[in-house]
Amino acid sequence: MRRKRYFDWEQAFLFIWQDCDGDGIWHGDAVSLAREFDVSEDDAYAVLSDLCDGRKIEKLDLGTYIVLNWPEKDDASLPDAP
């Protein structure tokens, strides 16, 4: 479990990035994100909405998102693509 004080869209995106499959599909939702960061579902939903609005991810189905905005390969702040 990650700590609440670190919960923002960047930390959420990093978690999603690390947890998605090789096609960039993340099988999660506000409930699982809230559980991971020990925050409210409303806070998690708001961050997921921000990520969608910022075109970082897109909701495909209930509990499924796809990463749209892969960081550049030389971006040292994120791990290698899955």
C-alpha positions in Angstrom: 0.0 0.0 0.0 1.2 3.4 -0.9 0.9 6.4 1.4 -1.9 8.9 1.0 0.3 12.0 1.1 1.9 10.9 -2.2 -1.4 10.5 -4.0 -1.7 12.8 -7.0 -2.1 12.2 -10.7 1.6 11.6 -11.3 1.8 8.9 -8.6 -1.5 7.4 -9.9 -0.2 7.3 -13.5 3.1 5.7 -12.3 1.1 3.0 -10.5 -1.1 2.4 -13.6 1.9 2.4 -15.9 3.7 -0.2 -13.7 0.5 -2.3 -13.3 -0.7 -2.4 -16.9 -0.1 -5.2 -19.3 2.1 -5.2 -22.4 -0.6 -3.5 -24.5 -1.1 -0.7 -22.0 -4.3 -2.1 -20.5 -4.9 -1.5 -16.8 -7.5 -3.6 -15.2 -8.5 -1.4 -12.3 -10.9 1.3 -11.2 -11.4 4.0 -8.6 -11.9 1.3 -5.9 -8.6 -0.5 -6.6 -6.7 2.8 -6.9 -8.3 4.0 -3.6 -7.3 0.8 -1.9 -3.7 1.0 -3.2 -3.2 4.6 -2.0 -5.5 4.4 1.1 -7.6 7.3 -0.1 -11.4 7.7 -0.7 -13.0 6.4 -3.8 -14.1 9.9 -4.6 -10.4 11.1 -4.5 -9.3 8.2 -6.7 -12.2 8.8 -9.2 -11.2 12.5 -9.4 -7.6 11.6 -10.2 -8.7 9.0 -12.8 -10.9 11.7 -14.3 -7.9 14.1 -14.4 -5.8 11.5 -16.1 -8.6 11.0 -18.7 -9.0 14.7 -19.2 -5.3 15.1 -19.7 -5.3 12.3 -22.3 -2.9 10.1 -20.3 -5.4 7.3 -20.0 -8.8 6.4 -21.5 -11.6 4.4 -20.0 -12.5 1.4 -22.2 -14.9 -0.6 -20.0 -16.0 -0.8 -16.4 -12.7 -1.4 -14.6 -10.5 -1.2 -17.7 -8.3 1.7 -18.9 -5.7 2.1 -21.5 -2.5 4.2 -21.3 -2.6 6.7 -24.2 0.3 8.9 -23.4 3.5 6.8 -23.1 6.4 8.8 -21.8 9.4 9.3 -24.0 12.0 6.5 -23.8 14.6 8.8 -22.3 12.3 9.9 -19.5 14.2 8.8 -16.4 11.3 9.4 -14.1 9.3 6.4 -15.4 10.3 2.7 -15.8 10.7 1.1 -19.2 7.5 0.3 -21.0 5.8 -3.0 -20.0 
